[in-house]
Amino acid sequence: MPVGIPLRALSCFGIAALSALCAFHVVRAASPVADSVSLAETAMTWSTVKYATDAEDGFLSGSLDKNTIVDRTFRARVLENRYLKVTLVPEFGGRIISIIYKPTGHEQLYRTDVGVPYGIKAGNFYYDWLMVYGGIFPTFPDAEHGKTWLKPWAFEVVKESTGEVTVAMSLKDNFDYSARPGKFRSSTGIEATYYVTLKADRTALDTRVVLKNRHDKAIRYEYWTCTTLAPGSDPKNPKATAGAEIIAPIRTYSTPAWSANLADGDESAGMGRRRFENLRFFKNWPTMGIAYAAPDMQGGNFWGVINHDNEEGIFRIADNRLTPGLKMWTWGFPSFTGETDPRKEPNEWRPYVELWAGVSDQFFHSADFPALGEVSIPETYSPTVGMRNVTHANENILINLSAKASSVAVQFFSIEPAAPLRVTLKRGDTALFDDIVKADPKNGNRISATIPDGSSGEQVKLTIRTTNGKELIAAEATIN
């Protein structure tokens, strides 16, 4: 049996393809034209060090050989419009492995160059080991990556037209094996479908996770969407740098006892919480660790990362009443400063920011799944350019709005930049700015206006509409 690949997970490339790479091929539409979206199929190769697993995906003792690198080939699907090139790998965890923002040519997601198994026999994971590939992917029914991160998900085209492509990746939890039965669940029967949609003229990717409990009784479960973020990166070598900042509507965080060293330099906010300001910046993570938004995200509907090296970001926009948990993880900034050539010195330490959205507040805090219930979690993933912060967001537009005594400043990024916009800034009934603005998908948009005799505590209101008058977003800022 080929090293590292369970026989039941072999793709239609066949066993022979595992010893020789498949040639790049496309079986669907070619590159898209303007105002359209396309779906293509291709082969994608990922390198890992040599290892082997058993029939249940448990790690085979003694099989790890970090001196030997092997290649694994997957069938990948590519969704593309004029703004985004999105690559999916259903065969390895049902994941979105790449989002390239075409106006800048930069990658938004991290992925490993050489995968290295870690946590072997440490008791942390369902299979008693884990390996980072990267991207955005669903995890369930347990914490710590769940059961499905290495499983092949079924793939289906739901809709394919010039205006929209929607695909679905699906899997049922019928897995009973666990290296730690007292810590992780046996089969729950939960059915998961991960819908991914790309529309023409839209700079964002829309997804929806649908979970179904077919049992006539309630069950306990966890669901988390894992994202490995490295916006504004070289597509051939994506990574988070010293310029990476976590942008999230939180003021304080909590952390497990073993991660307490993350709090170095932070002041206590009481109740076991620490102030988040220091930990926003990847460069301030001294080592690996976990931080949770605590007590919550203040009703915010977005979080993400901005790379201040080039002011490019990637944001998840969603209803966080459905996913109140925000877990943050990095390997620590030394994973960037001490990075080595992974093909000469393979290791599991990786420079990226890992943010998770969960139906519970922390790992190993289960939620109730009602009998015969269904959970649906819509998410929008949008790159941004030209923004130093995000204060408001929805599926149409992301905004950074601030006001001082003498002026108001707006940065915004439109998710449908081909449509002209009417931007209005008001203090009370006084218009400070009111004009038609063309969205700039390469640089973002900036607007500033003078506030005559502005007073601290007054409100400034921003409204962005279509030229037909449909309101897309509204936000307020207090003059300080």
Secondary structure, 3 states (H helix, E strand, C coil): CCCCCCHHHCCCCCCHHHCCCCCCCCCCCCCCCCCCCEEEEEEEEEEEEECCECCCCCECCCCCEEEEEEEEEEEEEEEECCCEEEEEECCCCCEEEEEEECCCCEEEECECCEECCECCCCCCCCCCCECCCECEEEECCCCCCCCCCCCCCEEEEEEECCCEEEEEEEEECCCCCCCCCCCCCCCCCCEEEEEEEEECCCCCEEEEEEEECCCCCCEEECCEEEEEEEEEECCCCCCCCCCEEEECCCCEEECCHHHHHHHCCCCEEECCEEECCHHHEHHHCCCCEEEEECCCCCCCCEEEEEECCCCEEEEEEECCCCCCEEEEEECCCHHHHCCCCCCCCCCCCCCCEEEEEECCCCCCCCEEECCCCEEEEEEEEEEEECCCCCCEECCCEEEEEEECCCEEEEEEEECCCCCCEEEEEEECCEEEEEEEECCCCCCCEEEEEECCCCCCCCEEEEEEEECCCCEEEEEEEECC
